[in-house]
Amino acid sequence: MKATYLIIDLGALLPTLAFSFHPRIRFYRQWPAFLPSLVLVGCCFAVWDIIFTHLGFWGFNPQYILGYYWWGLPLEEWLFFLCIPYACVFTFHVIHPHVEQWLRPAKIQWTIAILALVLVLTGLTAVYRPYTMVTFITLGLLLGISLRYCNIRWMGAFFLTYAILLGPFFLVNGLLTGLGWPNPVVWYNPDAFLGIRIGTIPVEDIFYGMELIFLNLLVYRLLLIWKNKRT
C-alpha cells in the first residue's frame, strides 16, 4: 500500500499531538522552544540521510511511499524526522518530572561515560561499515561532550525514557524494516552496517534513534535556557 510509511509516521505523531493539549500536560506551551529544535535537528539528520541514500547505503521501497521526493528523500522520510522525535520528546516531557529526583548522578555519569567510550571505540573499528562508524562515533562524541557540560539528571531521565520507548521503537522500526511485509519499507545495503539484526532491525538503528532524540532534547533545552535568560 502506497500510504504505508505515511500511516506509520502519523500513527506515532497524532496520539502524542492530541495529548499535548491535555490540561495536566500542556506540552504545546513548550512549542516555541521545541519546534525550532525539531526543524534544526531534522535538517541535520536529513543531510546525513540524503548523503547515505545517494551513496546507496539505504533506500526506500516505492511500494510503500506516495512518490513525492525532495533531494532524493521521499516525503515520508522527511516527516519521520518530525513525527518520531515529537512523540519521543513529548514522552520525555511527561516522564521527566516524576523520575529526576530518584536518579543518582554519580551512577549516571559513569554509565554514560562508559557507553560513550564503547561507542567511539566500536565505531573506530568499523571504518568499513559507514552506517556503524558514523552513528557510533557521532553519538559517542555527543554523549561525551554533553556529559561535560549538561545536567546529569536530565540525561539520566532521557535514558530511562528511551528504555521505555524501546517497545514502541521495535514496533515502528520493525514495520519499516520488514516486519509483516513481503519487502521492507526501508532497505539497507549489507556492506554499510555490521549485519547484526534484532528481528528485522539493524542494531545501529537503536543508536541512530538514540542520537536523533537526544540531540532534539539537547537543542530544545538549550533554547529553553536562552529563552529564559531573555525574559
Beta strands, then each sheet from edge to edge (+ up, - down):
strand 1: 58-60
strand 2: 69-70
strand 3: 73-74
strand 4: 186-188
strand 5: 197-198
strand 6: 201-202
sheet 1: 1+ 4-
sheet 2: 2+ 3-
sheet 3: 5+ 6-
end
